[in-house]
Amino acid sequence: MTSPVIDTRGLTKRYGDVVAVEDLSLTVAAGETYALLGLNGAGKMTTIRMLLGMVRPTSGSVHVLGTALGPGAHGLWSRVGYLVETPAAYPELTVRENLAVAARLRGVLPRSRVSEMIERLKLTAYADKRARTLSLGNAQRLGLAKALLHEPDLLILDEPANGLDPAGVAEIRDLLRELSRDQGVTVVLSSHILTEVARLATRIGVIHRGRLVRELEAADLNAFLNQRLCVSARDPESAERALTTAGFAPVRLDTGALVLTDARSVREPDAVATVLVAAGCPPTRLVVEQDDLETFFLREVES
């Protein structure tokens, strides 16, 4: 059986009386795109720092690519790429020079790899610009280029879409998807942008106040989003009476709209419409609505 790329057991980090991460057990398999989803201050950054060996856990264990983190694990980092917090660069060097320095430090050959990453991250127009002149989005692209320069097996990213415009977000999403699908790269990312996580991740871990409160497959996300049938009619009172008589349980809102949350109403809205038409109060609006991702997230962390 293949060992997990990331395996933590009881991972905990305390700063005095403050518990940043508590008893976090996490397993990420090869080729997965795993997203840590949480509000600012939830413990995502501390978790990522512990995965990268930047912060020593108070207790618990971390294995990355089958190696226990510790003093003897320095050889491991040649297989890991990362982008954490603000992307770092030498401000007076150009984009090309920054990548050349990073390639030399990584021992990356051939030299064509620098040009390849400039093109892949859409930095060609900025290749000879000094890093200090880059916009936040292009600085983020440079940081991602450095993280990918040595073709890592594991990529750990904090808010990878930070500073990017919508087109840039889509490009990075496609790039990460391609790395996972075509090259088997394992991606671990943290984000508070729910819609982007839902589009990219294969598995999601919801972290709140340092604890992992839920894990789910991204493909199963819709099953956790509550659905309801919303109905409007010209005579809300008559519509409510008709539905109640027919065995439904509508709730009338202050706006006059009726909401039905039972599985039958959501599954068969035409049955609801038939009842209303037969009662002489046909619906003017009949639509199945679903929780948005923000509602789902807040429900998970407040439960």
Buried (B, 14 or more C-beta within 10 A) or exposed (E): EEEBBBBBBEBBBBEEEEBBBBBBEBBBBBBBBBBBBBBEEBBBBBBBBBBBBEBEBBEBBBBBBEBEBEEEBEEBBEBBBBBBEEBBBEEEBBBBBBBBBBBEEBEBEEEEBBBBBBEBBBBEEBBEBBBEEBEEBBBBBBBBBBBBBBEBBBBBBBBBBBBBEEEBBBBBBEBBBEBBEEEEBBBBBBBBBBEBBBEBBBBBBBBBBBBBBBEBEBEEBEEBBEBBBBBBBEBBEBBBBBBEEBEBEBEBEEEBBBBBEEEEBBEEBEEBBEBBEEBEBBBEEBEEEEBEBEEBBEEBBEE
